[in-house]
Structure formats: structure tokens, C-alpha cells
């Protein structure tokens, strides 16, 4: 990172995709001293104001006194469970909360998103990533009306149900309505094998007709757009005779 003459560090206003944000006040909750200090320093250098907390109890106190624009909440804290900290935060504030977690916590992530987290970020993450995520949440309007439909991330795949937008890495994918519905349905249940019968009922609102190929056809169209095939699956895995699931592909 550059210092001194860096125009980003000096600026009080930043533009992200045409949206302007002033300096943000960020509450960073992280018990790992190295991560907390380096991230705090990096975010400060990028132009934000950061208050750090190393425990859940400390975080609640800081939330009330600092009144941040956004919170980064590490799930693995020494004193309190991440869900409890989130619930306590939600009881006193509608501030956007990004939960930070390890990669293999998919079920926990879904649970936390359902419990009111606005988005999540996988460790290890950079300050620039955190900044971009926070601004994306704020841009979406964040907070209350957003909590029922946060962006779902499966590895490099991001699915935004509000904008009905899907991106794979930097590339925006163009999906048909049903392709999107199918992908979103599976992504809401990462790692869970969903039967074709259930997909037909829940995504197409159709009764099971036995030899119906609707699901298979849409899965194969989705695969093409995701750059994979049935023989070499990455995200979408068929389990013969059972159904299909979405997983985070190995990097
Ligand atoms: Ca931790």
C-alpha cells in the first residue's frame, strides 16, 4: 500500500460504481491480534475510521458508543458465540453486519445470513475486499429490507437475489429467469442434494411427471454458463438417482 501522496488515502469521498461514499465508520470485531491490527491499519490507510474490539462483549459496547456505519464481525470469538453477538447487535441497531469466517462454514454462514447478517466474507481477506463488500451492502440499501435476501457467495460465484444478478469472478452472467431461480434455490442450500422432484415443485411449481427433463435441461444450460460440464463439474454436482447440489469448487 502506498502512503503520503496516495489520493485514495487522502480523499474524504470515494466513488464506487458511480456511488459516492464519504469516510465510513467501521467497527472491526476480531480477536486475532495480528489480523485486527493489520486490517485496522489497512482500512485506516484506505480512508475509513476504524474502531476495533477483541471480544463479543467489547463489540456490543463499542457498537453503542461508536455508532458505526458497518460492522465486520469475526465468528470465532473467545467469549460469545457469533450468532449471539449478532442477535445482540440486531437488538440495538440495524447497522449492516458482515460476518467473517473460514471457508468451510457454509451452513453456519446461511444460518447467520438468516439471523440478520447482511453479507459475509471468507478469511483470509484483504482490506480492499472488506471495503468493497461494505460499500456493496450500503449501496444495496443494506439493513432491514435487505436481510431476507442477501447476496449468496459460493466460491467465486455471487448471486444477488434483489438485482437478480449473477457474477462469476469478474464476469457478469446472463441467465434466464428459471436458470436464475434454479441457481438461487440451490445456492440457498449449499452442499445439500436436492431432488429433481423437489426442484420441479419449488422452482417450477409443477407436479412431478416422472420422465420430466425440465430440471436436467436447465442444469445443463446453467453448467454451460458456469463454464463446466456434467463430466467435469465444478459448482453443480449431480448425484445419480438422487438429485443435484451446489458446492464450492476446490481452488
Ligand atoms: Ca477469531
Boltz pocket constraint, residues with backbone or C-beta under 6 A from the ligand:
constraints:
  - pocket:
      binder: B
      contacts: [[A, 30], [A, 31], [A, 32], [A, 74], [A, 75], [A, 76], [A, 77]]
      max_distance: 6.0
